[in-house]
Amino acid sequence: MPELPEVETLLRGLKKRVLGRWLGAVDVRHPQVIAGSPDEFSRQISGRQILGARRKGKAIAIELGLRTREDGGEKRYLLVRLGMTGQFTVNPVAEPLEPHTHVRLGLDGGKEELRYVDARRFGRLRSLAGEELEKLFGGMGPDAPRITESQFQKALSNRRTPLKSWLMNQQFLSGVGNIYADESLYIARLNPLIEAGQLSARQSRRLLRALKHVLERAVELQGTSFRDYIDIEGRPGNFLPQLRVCRRCRQPIERVVISGRSSHFCPHCQPQPRHRTRRAKAKRLARS
Ligand SMILES: [Zn+2]
């Protein structure tokens, strides 16, 4: 599943390959991956110049320039969310289509095109006006790699949700998925069930440092897969969830379900808080 580092990698690739180019014909082959009317989508974005691209959390907004006055003289934004299996690539038009190619966006010159491929079709492409985009991005918490220490502490304060759920709640922080949340908590030696609002200033600094470190490393490795990162760290097997023992202390890794998601942690290195709440206790019992 593409997470923030994969999306950041896509963003950098897009900037390199398509910035300044013009979109030609838009061919929607499967309407399910378009949010709203596919016809309107095609009409709104075709024939515009790609002026920029930015990311918030796991969403990318591609800025499309003005066309003619009949369009209302308004810029549009192409919002890309990859969902579970989405891929956005630049291909020669002559290249045979991969299975599950749902959208083709022609590029100027006519020799290349952008293709959206998505086997499971949870991803979405959407055309937005500027104010719609601002509203959408504004409703998301600060982007994880860019959040400041004081924003981070402020967002944590008084929150009674377990740290793990807090990290993954896109209203507090955007872009953190399951594996990066687990890995950050592991590096910061914090139990996923600790109430977010109960972290000391020191612990929250430690967590933020761990989070940024994990995300930066993954972006450096182009997010190709988190496994590469693991391998470079010399860890056996796949990612932490598949590890049976802690790589620090060799104790068995425990699994607990928090907000419906599997969390993996080392009970020795990430001990339960001493004054944990009843709610957290109850959730701990739900461990499978
Ligand atoms: Zn351990």
Boltz pocket constraint, residues with backbone or C-beta under 6 A from the ligand:
constraints:
  - pocket:
      binder: B
      contacts: [[A, 246], [A, 247], [A, 248], [A, 249], [A, 250], [A, 251], [A, 266], [A, 267], [A, 268], [A, 269], [A, 270]]
      max_distance: 6.0
